[in-house]
């Protein structure tokens, strides 16, 4: 299993997504992360289990398409990314808000 982790890029997970809906999902032990567009579910599961020392129950992914963004008279697009919603087993959790 360790050989599999060394071959996978740890930079697959970019950042946690913290919105109103994702904070409601925390009560159901589900966490949202922005991940690399080319990552598949097995890569995401391996990296999450290795990085946070947890057991993953289920992973749902969806591609978020770029949205139009307007600043004054200029129109651009937000970046495209993949969102992964990770469900952990009952006795595990990830601390997204560490105390100082």
Biopython code that builds the backbone (N, CA, C, O; Angstrom):
import numpy as np
from Bio.PDB.StructureBuilder import StructureBuilder

atoms = [
    (1, "UNK", "N", (0.812, -1.191, 0.000)),
    (1, "UNK", "CA", (0.000, 0.000, 0.000)),
    (1, "UNK", "C", (0.859, 1.260, 0.000)),
    (1, "UNK", "O", (0.475, 2.264, -0.600)),
    (2, "UNK", "N", (2.008, 1.226, 0.659)),
    (2, "UNK", "CA", (2.873, 2.401, 0.701)),
    (2, "UNK", "C", (3.427, 2.733, -0.682)),
    (2, "UNK", "O", (3.643, 3.906, -0.985)),
    (3, "UNK", "N", (3.660, 1.733, -1.525)),
    (3, "UNK", "CA", (4.151, 2.007, -2.862)),
    (3, "UNK", "C", (3.108, 2.756, -3.667)),
    (3, "UNK", "O", (3.453, 3.606, -4.487)),
    (4, "UNK", "N", (1.841, 2.453, -3.446)),
    (4, "UNK", "CA", (0.764, 3.129, -4.156)),
    (4, "UNK", "C", (0.711, 4.606, -3.775)),
    (4, "UNK", "O", (0.453, 5.452, -4.632)),
    (5, "UNK", "N", (0.950, 4.929, -2.500)),
    (5, "UNK", "CA", (0.900, 6.310, -2.038)),
    (5, "UNK", "C", (2.067, 7.109, -2.601)),
    (5, "UNK", "O", (1.901, 8.281, -2.938)),
    (6, "UNK", "N", (3.235, 6.503, -2.709)),
    (6, "UNK", "CA", (4.384, 7.219, -3.238)),
    (6, "UNK", "C", (4.197, 7.572, -4.706)),
    (6, "UNK", "O", (4.723, 8.585, -5.166)),
    (7, "UNK", "N", (3.449, 6.748, -5.457)),
    (7, "UNK", "CA", (3.269, 7.014, -6.877)),
    (7, "UNK", "C", (2.191, 8.064, -7.133)),
    (7, "UNK", "O", (2.107, 8.600, -8.239)),
    (8, "UNK", "N", (1.357, 8.370, -6.120)),
    (8, "UNK", "CA", (0.291, 9.350, -6.280)),
    (8, "UNK", "C", (0.777, 10.700, -5.778)),
    (8, "UNK", "O", (1.445, 10.790, -4.748)),
    (9, "UNK", "N", (0.434, 11.750, -6.519)),
    (9, "UNK", "CA", (0.815, 13.100, -6.147)),
    (9, "UNK", "C", (-0.039, 13.566, -4.967)),
    (9, "UNK", "O", (-1.266, 13.509, -5.037)),
    (10, "UNK", "N", (0.582, 14.019, -3.907)),
    (10, "UNK", "CA", (-0.150, 14.444, -2.716)),
    (10, "UNK", "C", (-0.848, 15.782, -2.955)),
    (10, "UNK", "O", (-1.730, 16.151, -2.180)),
    (11, "UNK", "N", (-0.481, 16.512, -3.999)),
    (11, "UNK", "CA", (-1.099, 17.798, -4.304)),
    (11, "UNK", "C", (-2.459, 17.649, -4.989)),
    (11, "UNK", "O", (-2.996, 18.623, -5.516)),
    (12, "UNK", "N", (-3.014, 16.442, -4.984)),
    (12, "UNK", "CA", (-4.339, 16.214, -5.570)),
    (12, "UNK", "C", (-5.379, 17.055, -4.834)),
    (12, "UNK", "O", (-6.252, 17.651, -5.464)),
    (13, "UNK", "N", (-5.291, 17.106, -3.504)),
    (13, "UNK", "CA", (-6.245, 17.873, -2.710)),
    (13, "UNK", "C", (-5.764, 19.316, -2.667)),
    (13, "UNK", "O", (-4.671, 19.597, -2.176)),
    (14, "UNK", "N", (-6.592, 20.240, -3.186)),
    (14, "UNK", "CA", (-6.190, 21.641, -3.244)),
    (14, "UNK", "C", (-6.565, 22.385, -1.971)),
    (14, "UNK", "O", (-5.699, 22.969, -1.319)),
    (15, "UNK", "N", (-7.844, 22.370, -1.611)),
    (15, "UNK", "CA", (-8.292, 23.087, -0.416)),
    (15, "UNK", "C", (-9.678, 22.598, -0.027)),
    (15, "UNK", "O", (-10.402, 22.070, -0.871)),
    (16, "UNK", "N", (-10.066, 22.764, 1.251)),
    (16, "UNK", "CA", (-11.433, 22.408, 1.650)),
    (16, "UNK", "C", (-12.406, 23.486, 1.188)),
    (16, "UNK", "O", (-12.071, 24.670, 1.170)),
    (17, "UNK", "N", (-13.605, 23.071, 0.816)),
    (17, "UNK", "CA", (-14.645, 24.001, 0.403)),
    (17, "UNK", "C", (-15.518, 24.277, 1.622)),
    (17, "UNK", "O", (-16.128, 23.367, 2.184)),
    (18, "UNK", "N", (-15.568, 25.546, 2.020)),
    (18, "UNK", "CA", (-16.332, 25.929, 3.208)),
    (18, "UNK", "C", (-17.436, 26.889, 2.775)),
    (18, "UNK", "O", (-17.193, 28.075, 2.548)),
    (19, "UNK", "N", (-18.642, 26.360, 2.665)),
    (19, "UNK", "CA", (-19.826, 27.139, 2.323)),
    (19, "UNK", "C", (-20.919, 26.789, 3.329)),
    (19, "UNK", "O", (-20.711, 25.964, 4.219)),
    (20, "UNK", "N", (-22.078, 27.416, 3.184)),
    (20, "UNK", "CA", (-23.194, 27.107, 4.083)),
    (20, "UNK", "C", (-23.592, 25.642, 3.971)),
    (20, "UNK", "O", (-23.797, 24.964, 4.978)),
    (21, "UNK", "N", (-23.697, 25.161, 2.738)),
    (21, "UNK", "CA", (-24.112, 23.777, 2.536)),
    (21, "UNK", "C", (-23.059, 22.793, 3.043)),
    (21, "UNK", "O", (-23.400, 21.773, 3.642)),
    (22, "UNK", "N", (-21.794, 23.094, 2.807)),
    (22, "UNK", "CA", (-20.749, 22.161, 3.247)),
    (22, "UNK", "C", (-20.630, 22.121, 4.769)),
    (22, "UNK", "O", (-20.286, 21.078, 5.324)),
    (23, "UNK", "N", (-20.907, 23.230, 5.456)),
    (23, "UNK", "CA", (-20.875, 23.189, 6.915)),
    (23, "UNK", "C", (-22.067, 22.415, 7.469)),
    (23, "UNK", "O", (-21.967, 21.827, 8.546)),
    (24, "UNK", "N", (-23.194, 22.403, 6.754)),
    (24, "UNK", "CA", (-24.317, 21.566, 7.167)),
    (24, "UNK", "C", (-23.994, 20.092, 6.976)),
    (24, "UNK", "O", (-24.447, 19.248, 7.748)),
    (25, "UNK", "N", (-23.203, 19.779, 5.939)),
    (25, "UNK", "CA", (-22.814, 18.391, 5.688)),
    (25, "UNK", "C", (-21.846, 17.858, 6.753)),
    (25, "UNK", "O", (-21.716, 16.645, 6.918)),
    (26, "UNK", "N", (-21.173, 18.753, 7.469)),
    (26, "UNK", "CA", (-20.253, 18.312, 8.521)),
    (26, "UNK", "C", (-20.994, 17.540, 9.611)),
    (26, "UNK", "O", (-20.417, 16.655, 10.243)),
    (27, "UNK", "N", (-22.267, 17.869, 9.836)),
    (27, "UNK", "CA", (-23.055, 17.157, 10.838)),
    (27, "UNK", "C", (-23.289, 15.704, 10.446)),
    (27, "UNK", "O", (-23.474, 14.845, 11.308)),
    (28, "UNK", "N", (-23.280, 15.429, 9.137)),
    (28, "UNK", "CA", (-23.462, 14.068, 8.636)),
    (28, "UNK", "C", (-22.128, 13.388, 8.363)),
    (28, "UNK", "O", (-22.081, 12.353, 7.697)),
    (29, "UNK", "N", (-21.028, 13.971, 8.880)),
    (29, "UNK", "CA", (-19.683, 13.431, 8.718)),
    (29, "UNK", "C", (-19.246, 13.404, 7.250)),
    (29, "UNK", "O", (-18.583, 12.467, 6.806)),
    (30, "UNK", "N", (-19.634, 14.459, 6.497)),
    (30, "UNK", "CA", (-19.239, 14.602, 5.102)),
    (30, "UNK", "C", (-18.415, 15.876, 4.948)),
    (30, "UNK", "O", (-18.755, 16.920, 5.504)),
    (31, "UNK", "N", (-17.332, 15.777, 4.190)),
    (31, "UNK", "CA", (-16.401, 16.884, 4.007)),
    (31, "UNK", "C", (-16.230, 17.150, 2.519)),
    (31, "UNK", "O", (-16.164, 16.216, 1.719)),
    (32, "UNK", "N", (-16.158, 18.438, 2.146)),
    (32, "UNK", "CA", (-16.030, 18.837, 0.739)),
    (32, "UNK", "C", (-14.630, 19.384, 0.487)),
    (32, "UNK", "O", (-14.125, 20.204, 1.253)),
    (33, "UNK", "N", (-14.010, 18.921, -0.593)),
    (33, "UNK", "CA", (-12.683, 19.373, -0.978)),
    (33, "UNK", "C", (-12.656, 19.675, -2.464)),
    (33, "UNK", "O", (-13.328, 19.005, -3.248)),
    (34, "UNK", "N", (-11.881, 20.681, -2.857)),
    (34, "UNK", "CA", (-11.571, 20.914, -4.260)),
    (34, "UNK", "C", (-10.350, 20.056, -4.578)),
    (34, "UNK", "O", (-9.340, 20.116, -3.876)),
    (35, "UNK", "N", (-10.448, 19.262, -5.635)),
    (35, "UNK", "CA", (-9.371, 18.340, -5.989)),
    (35, "UNK", "C", (-8.952, 18.572, -7.435)),
    (35, "UNK", "O", (-9.605, 19.312, -8.171)),
    (36, "UNK", "N", (-7.863, 17.937, -7.829)),
    (36, "UNK", "CA", (-7.355, 18.042, -9.194)),
    (36, "UNK", "C", (-8.368, 17.466, -10.179)),
    (36, "UNK", "O", (-9.032, 16.473, -9.883)),
    (37, "UNK", "N", (-8.483, 18.090, -11.347)),
    (37, "UNK", "CA", (-9.464, 17.657, -12.348)),
    (37, "UNK", "C", (-9.227, 16.234, -12.839)),
    (37, "UNK", "O", (-10.177, 15.545, -13.210)),
    (38, "UNK", "N", (-7.984, 15.787, -12.846)),
    (38, "UNK", "CA", (-7.651, 14.470, -13.394)),
    (38, "UNK", "C", (-7.684, 13.361, -12.348)),
    (38, "UNK", "O", (-7.468, 12.195, -12.678)),
    (39, "UNK", "N", (-7.951, 13.710, -11.091)),
    (39, "UNK", "CA", (-7.944, 12.717, -10.017)),
    (39, "UNK", "C", (-9.204, 11.865, -10.083)),
    (39, "UNK", "O", (-10.293, 12.366, -10.361)),
    (40, "UNK", "N", (-9.042, 10.563, -9.822)),
    (40, "UNK", "CA", (-10.208, 9.689, -9.748)),
    (40, "UNK", "C", (-10.473, 9.331, -8.287)),
    (40, "UNK", "O", (-9.699, 9.691, -7.400)),
    (41, "UNK", "N", (-11.568, 8.624, -8.049)),
    (41, "UNK", "CA", (-12.018, 8.368, -6.680)),
    (41, "UNK", "C", (-11.018, 7.549, -5.872)),
    (41, "UNK", "O", (-10.854, 7.789, -4.676)),
    (42, "UNK", "N", (-10.351, 6.595, -6.498)),
    (42, "UNK", "CA", (-9.396, 5.767, -5.754)),
    (42, "UNK", "C", (-8.192, 6.589, -5.310)),
    (42, "UNK", "O", (-7.692, 6.406, -4.201)),
    (43, "UNK", "N", (-7.720, 7.500, -6.174)),
    (43, "UNK", "CA", (-6.608, 8.380, -5.789)),
    (43, "UNK", "C", (-7.015, 9.285, -4.635)),
    (43, "UNK", "O", (-6.259, 9.464, -3.680)),
    (44, "UNK", "N", (-8.207, 9.851, -4.726)),
    (44, "UNK", "CA", (-8.693, 10.759, -3.681)),
    (44, "UNK", "C", (-8.821, 10.012, -2.356)),
    (44, "UNK", "O", (-8.422, 10.525, -1.311)),
    (45, "UNK", "N", (-9.372, 8.813, -2.396)),
    (45, "UNK", "CA", (-9.549, 8.021, -1.179)),
    (45, "UNK", "C", (-8.209, 7.707, -0.539)),
    (45, "UNK", "O", (-8.058, 7.839, 0.676)),
    (46, "UNK", "N", (-7.239, 7.294, -1.332)),
    (46, "UNK", "CA", (-5.923, 6.941, -0.812)),
    (46, "UNK", "C", (-5.252, 8.137, -0.145)),
    (46, "UNK", "O", (-4.687, 8.009, 0.942)),
    (47, "UNK", "N", (-5.312, 9.293, -0.790)),
    (47, "UNK", "CA", (-4.665, 10.485, -0.252)),
    (47, "UNK", "C", (-5.365, 10.986, 1.007)),
    (47, "UNK", "O", (-4.697, 11.379, 1.963)),
    (48, "UNK", "N", (-6.698, 10.979, 1.026)),
    (48, "UNK", "CA", (-7.435, 11.423, 2.218)),
    (48, "UNK", "C", (-7.116, 10.520, 3.405)),
    (48, "UNK", "O", (-6.865, 11.011, 4.506)),
    (49, "UNK", "N", (-7.124, 9.199, 3.191)),
    (49, "UNK", "CA", (-6.838, 8.268, 4.287)),
    (49, "UNK", "C", (-5.405, 8.422, 4.782)),
    (49, "UNK", "O", (-5.154, 8.321, 5.983)),
    (50, "UNK", "N", (-4.471, 8.664, 3.880)),
    (50, "UNK", "CA", (-3.067, 8.812, 4.260)),
    (50, "UNK", "C", (-2.813, 10.153, 4.967)),
    (50, "UNK", "O", (-2.112, 10.195, 5.978)),
    (51, "UNK", "N", (-3.379, 11.240, 4.441)),
    (51, "UNK", "CA", (-3.108, 12.574, 4.973)),
    (51, "UNK", "C", (-3.759, 12.811, 6.329)),
    (51, "UNK", "O", (-3.111, 13.308, 7.249)),
    (52, "UNK", "N", (-5.049, 12.455, 6.461)),
    (52, "UNK", "CA", (-5.796, 12.772, 7.671)),
    (52, "UNK", "C", (-5.921, 11.594, 8.632)),
    (52, "UNK", "O", (-6.497, 11.747, 9.709)),
    (53, "UNK", "N", (-5.398, 10.426, 8.271)),
    (53, "UNK", "CA", (-5.430, 9.228, 9.117)),
    (53, "UNK", "C", (-6.867, 8.863, 9.511)),
    (53, "UNK", "O", (-7.185, 8.714, 10.691)),
    (54, "UNK", "N", (-7.729, 8.725, 8.491)),
    (54, "UNK", "CA", (-9.145, 8.387, 8.679)),
    (54, "UNK", "C", (-9.508, 7.244, 7.734)),
    (54, "UNK", "O", (-8.707, 6.854, 6.885)),
    (55, "UNK", "N", (-10.721, 6.711, 7.887)),
    (55, "UNK", "CA", (-11.243, 5.692, 6.982)),
    (55, "UNK", "C", (-12.409, 6.288, 6.205)),
    (55, "UNK", "O", (-13.341, 6.834, 6.795)),
    (56, "UNK", "N", (-12.353, 6.181, 4.883)),
    (56, "UNK", "CA", (-13.367, 6.746, 4.005)),
    (56, "UNK", "C", (-14.438, 5.701, 3.726)),
    (56, "UNK", "O", (-14.137, 4.553, 3.400)),
    (57, "UNK", "N", (-15.688, 6.116, 3.859)),
    (57, "UNK", "CA", (-16.815, 5.237, 3.584)),
    (57, "UNK", "C", (-17.276, 5.378, 2.130)),
    (57, "UNK", "O", (-17.533, 4.377, 1.463)),
    (58, "UNK", "N", (-17.383, 6.628, 1.634)),
    (58, "UNK", "CA", (-17.910, 6.878, 0.296)),
    (58, "UNK", "C", (-17.347, 8.191, -0.234)),
    (58, "UNK", "O", (-17.022, 9.098, 0.532)),
    (59, "UNK", "N", (-17.238, 8.278, -1.570)),
    (59, "UNK", "CA", (-16.787, 9.511, -2.221)),
    (59, "UNK", "C", (-17.713, 9.809, -3.387)),
    (59, "UNK", "O", (-17.984, 8.941, -4.217)),
    (60, "UNK", "N", (-18.202, 11.056, -3.444)),
    (60, "UNK", "CA", (-18.965, 11.545, -4.592)),
    (60, "UNK", "C", (-18.176, 12.689, -5.204)),
    (60, "UNK", "O", (-17.669, 13.550, -4.485)),
    (61, "UNK", "N", (-18.069, 12.706, -6.533)),
    (61, "UNK", "CA", (-17.342, 13.776, -7.209)),
    (61, "UNK", "C", (-18.233, 14.420, -8.260)),
    (61, "UNK", "O", (-19.136, 13.784, -8.804)),
    (62, "UNK", "N", (-17.962, 15.694, -8.538)),
    (62, "UNK", "CA", (-18.642, 16.384, -9.628)),
    (62, "UNK", "C", (-17.709, 17.461, -10.167)),
    (62, "UNK", "O", (-16.933, 18.059, -9.421)),
    (63, "UNK", "N", (-17.797, 17.699, -11.468)),
    (63, "UNK", "CA", (-17.000, 18.735, -12.109)),
    (63, "UNK", "C", (-17.769, 20.046, -12.070)),
    (63, "UNK", "O", (-18.913, 20.116, -12.521)),
    (64, "UNK", "N", (-17.140, 21.085, -11.531)),
    (64, "UNK", "CA", (-17.736, 22.405, -11.466)),
    (64, "UNK", "C", (-17.228, 23.193, -12.673)),
    (64, "UNK", "O", (-16.030, 23.443, -12.801)),
    (65, "UNK", "N", (-18.143, 23.578, -13.548)),
    (65, "UNK", "CA", (-17.774, 24.283, -14.769)),
    (65, "UNK", "C", (-17.518, 25.757, -14.465)),
    (65, "UNK", "O", (-18.024, 26.292, -13.479)),
    (66, "UNK", "N", (-16.726, 26.413, -15.324)),
    (66, "UNK", "CA", (-16.409, 27.827, -15.069)),
    (66, "UNK", "C", (-17.657, 28.708, -15.166)),
    (66, "UNK", "O", (-18.503, 28.515, -16.039)),
    (67, "UNK", "N", (-17.754, 29.680, -14.253)),
    (67, "UNK", "CA", (-18.875, 30.612, -14.247)),
    (67, "UNK", "C", (-18.383, 31.984, -14.699)),
    (67, "UNK", "O", (-17.220, 32.331, -14.495)),
    (68, "UNK", "N", (-19.276, 32.763, -15.315)),
    (68, "UNK", "CA", (-18.923, 34.115, -15.720)),
    (68, "UNK", "C", (-18.763, 35.002, -14.499)),
    (68, "UNK", "O", (-19.545, 34.922, -13.552)),
    (69, "UNK", "N", (-17.751, 35.841, -14.530)),
    (69, "UNK", "CA", (-17.507, 36.795, -13.462)),
    (69, "UNK", "C", (-17.298, 38.149, -14.113)),
    (69, "UNK", "O", (-16.500, 38.282, -15.041)),
    (70, "UNK", "N", (-18.011, 39.147, -13.632)),
    (70, "UNK", "CA", (-17.923, 40.475, -14.232)),
    (70, "UNK", "C", (-17.367, 41.458, -13.216)),
    (70, "UNK", "O", (-17.832, 41.515, -12.078)),
    (71, "UNK", "N", (-16.366, 42.235, -13.632)),
    (71, "UNK", "CA", (-15.803, 43.298, -12.809)),
    (71, "UNK", "C", (-15.855, 44.560, -13.662)),
    (71, "UNK", "O", (-15.023, 44.761, -14.547)),
    (72, "UNK", "N", (-16.842, 45.407, -13.383)),
    (72, "UNK", "CA", (-17.033, 46.606, -14.196)),
    (72, "UNK", "C", (-17.438, 46.216, -15.603)),
    (72, "UNK", "O", (-18.413, 45.488, -15.793)),
    (73, "UNK", "N", (-16.695, 46.696, -16.588)),
    (73, "UNK", "CA", (-17.020, 46.365, -17.981)),
    (73, "UNK", "C", (-16.281, 45.115, -18.466)),
    (73, "UNK", "O", (-16.486, 44.676, -19.598)),
    (74, "UNK", "N", (-15.432, 44.547, -17.625)),
    (74, "UNK", "CA", (-14.651, 43.379, -18.024)),
    (74, "UNK", "C", (-15.365, 42.094, -17.621)),
    (74, "UNK", "O", (-15.880, 41.985, -16.508)),
    (75, "UNK", "N", (-15.394, 41.129, -18.525)),
    (75, "UNK", "CA", (-16.028, 39.844, -18.259)),
    (75, "UNK", "C", (-14.964, 38.763, -18.351)),
    (75, "UNK", "O", (-14.206, 38.699, -19.318)),
    (76, "UNK", "N", (-14.918, 37.916, -17.333)),
    (76, "UNK", "CA", (-13.979, 36.800, -17.315)),
    (76, "UNK", "C", (-14.684, 35.570, -16.806)),
    (76, "UNK", "O", (-15.905, 35.563, -16.645)),
    (77, "UNK", "N", (-13.916, 34.526, -16.552)),
    (77, "UNK", "CA", (-14.469, 33.271, -16.061)),
    (77, "UNK", "C", (-13.703, 32.808, -14.837)),
    (77, "UNK", "O", (-12.491, 33.002, -14.734)),
    (78, "UNK", "N", (-14.428, 32.193, -13.906)),
    (78, "UNK", "CA", (-13.782, 31.547, -12.775)),
    (78, "UNK", "C", (-13.135, 30.260, -13.272)),
    (78, "UNK", "O", (-13.472, 29.755, -14.343)),
    (79, "UNK", "N", (-12.205, 29.738, -12.483)),
    (79, "UNK", "CA", (-11.530, 28.507, -12.882)),
    (79, "UNK", "C", (-12.437, 27.298, -12.730)),
    (79, "UNK", "O", (-13.345, 27.286, -11.899)),
    (80, "UNK", "N", (-12.180, 26.300, -13.530)),
    (80, "UNK", "CA", (-12.893, 25.022, -13.486)),
    (80, "UNK", "C", (-12.185, 24.143, -12.458)),
    (80, "UNK", "O", (-10.956, 24.138, -12.381)),
    (81, "UNK", "N", (-12.970, 23.394, -11.663)),
    (81, "UNK", "CA", (-12.373, 22.480, -10.695)),
    (81, "UNK", "C", (-13.299, 21.305, -10.456)),
    (81, "UNK", "O", (-14.447, 21.303, -10.899)),
    (82, "UNK", "N", (-12.795, 20.312, -9.757)),
    (82, "UNK", "CA", (-13.572, 19.134, -9.395)),
    (82, "UNK", "C", (-13.811, 19.166, -7.892)),
    (82, "UNK", "O", (-12.892, 19.427, -7.115)),
    (83, "UNK", "N", (-15.050, 18.901, -7.487)),
    (83, "UNK", "CA", (-15.409, 18.885, -6.077)),
    (83, "UNK", "C", (-15.614, 17.447, -5.640)),
    (83, "UNK", "O", (-16.286, 16.673, -6.321)),
    (84, "UNK", "N", (-15.031, 17.090, -4.495)),
    (84, "UNK", "CA", (-15.188, 15.754, -3.933)),
    (84, "UNK", "C", (-15.865, 15.879, -2.577)),
    (84, "UNK", "O", (-15.386, 16.598, -1.700)),
    (85, "UNK", "N", (-16.990, 15.169, -2.407)),
    (85, "UNK", "CA", (-17.671, 15.113, -1.117)),
    (85, "UNK", "C", (-17.349, 13.757, -0.519)),
    (85, "UNK", "O", (-17.713, 12.718, -1.070)),
    (86, "UNK", "N", (-16.663, 13.777, 0.612)),
    (86, "UNK", "CA", (-16.130, 12.560, 1.220)),
    (86, "UNK", "C", (-16.926, 12.241, 2.476)),
    (86, "UNK", "O", (-17.051, 13.080, 3.368)),
    (87, "UNK", "N", (-17.463, 11.035, 2.544)),
    (87, "UNK", "CA", (-18.168, 10.562, 3.730)),
    (87, "UNK", "C", (-17.221, 9.648, 4.497)),
    (87, "UNK", "O", (-16.679, 8.690, 3.946)),
    (88, "UNK", "N", (-17.031, 9.960, 5.777)),
    (88, "UNK", "CA", (-16.145, 9.160, 6.619)),
    (88, "UNK", "C", (-16.945, 8.145, 7.414)),
    (88, "UNK", "O", (-18.153, 8.295, 7.597)),
    (89, "UNK", "N", (-16.265, 7.115, 7.882)),
    (89, "UNK", "CA", (-16.914, 6.140, 8.753)),
    (89, "UNK", "C", (-17.238, 6.806, 10.089)),
    (89, "UNK", "O", (-16.663, 7.843, 10.419)),
    (90, "UNK", "N", (-18.155, 6.218, 10.859)),
    (90, "UNK", "CA", (-18.775, 6.874, 12.013)),
    (90, "UNK", "C", (-17.802, 7.392, 13.069)),
    (90, "UNK", "O", (-18.010, 8.487, 13.593)),
    (91, "UNK", "N", (-16.764, 6.655, 13.395)),
    (91, "UNK", "CA", (-15.905, 7.059, 14.503)),
    (91, "UNK", "C", (-14.716, 7.921, 14.068)),
    (91, "UNK", "O", (-13.791, 8.109, 14.859)),
    (92, "UNK", "N", (-14.707, 8.448, 12.848)),
    (92, "UNK", "CA", (-13.615, 9.288, 12.356)),
    (92, "UNK", "C", (-14.124, 10.696, 12.061)),
    (92, "UNK", "O", (-15.303, 10.899, 11.767)),
    (93, "UNK", "N", (-13.207, 11.668, 12.147)),
    (93, "UNK", "CA", (-13.538, 13.040, 11.784)),
    (93, "UNK", "C", (-12.261, 13.776, 11.386)),
    (93, "UNK", "O", (-11.157, 13.358, 11.735)),
    (94, "UNK", "N", (-12.425, 14.870, 10.657)),
    (94, "UNK", "CA", (-11.320, 15.721, 10.230)),
    (94, "UNK", "C", (-11.532, 17.081, 10.869)),
    (94, "UNK", "O", (-12.632, 17.629, 10.796)),
    (95, "UNK", "N", (-10.497, 17.639, 11.495)),
    (95, "UNK", "CA", (-10.596, 18.948, 12.127)),
    (95, "UNK", "C", (-10.198, 20.005, 11.108)),
    (95, "UNK", "O", (-9.009, 20.236, 10.886)),
    (96, "UNK", "N", (-11.191, 20.654, 10.479)),
    (96, "UNK", "CA", (-10.933, 21.683, 9.490)),
    (96, "UNK", "C", (-10.638, 23.046, 10.120)),
    (96, "UNK", "O", (-10.038, 23.912, 9.483)),
    (97, "UNK", "N", (-11.061, 23.234, 11.375)),
    (97, "UNK", "CA", (-10.888, 24.496, 12.048)),
    (97, "UNK", "C", (-9.999, 24.302, 13.293)),
    (97, "UNK", "O", (-10.513, 24.206, 14.407)),
    (98, "UNK", "N", (-8.667, 24.246, 13.106)),
    (98, "UNK", "CA", (-7.789, 24.049, 14.257)),
    (98, "UNK", "C", (-7.787, 25.270, 15.169)),
    (98, "UNK", "O", (-7.865, 26.404, 14.698)),
    (99, "UNK", "N", (-7.698, 25.035, 16.461)),
    (99, "UNK", "CA", (-7.671, 26.124, 17.441)),
    (99, "UNK", "C", (-6.244, 26.583, 17.652)),
    (99, "UNK", "O", (-5.322, 25.768, 17.690)),
    (100, "UNK", "N", (-6.061, 27.875, 17.787)),
    (100, "UNK", "CA", (-4.704, 28.435, 17.967)),
    (100, "UNK", "C", (-4.281, 28.444, 19.398)),
    (100, "UNK", "O", (-3.174, 28.880, 19.712)),
]
sb = StructureBuilder()
sb.init_structure("model")
sb.init_model(0)
sb.init_chain("A")
sb.init_seg("    ")
for serial, (resi, resn, name, xyz) in enumerate(atoms, 1):
    if name == "N":
        sb.init_residue(resn, " ", resi, " ")
    sb.init_atom(name, np.array(xyz, "f"), 0.0, 1.0, " ", f" {name:<3s}", serial, name[0])
structure = sb.get_structure()
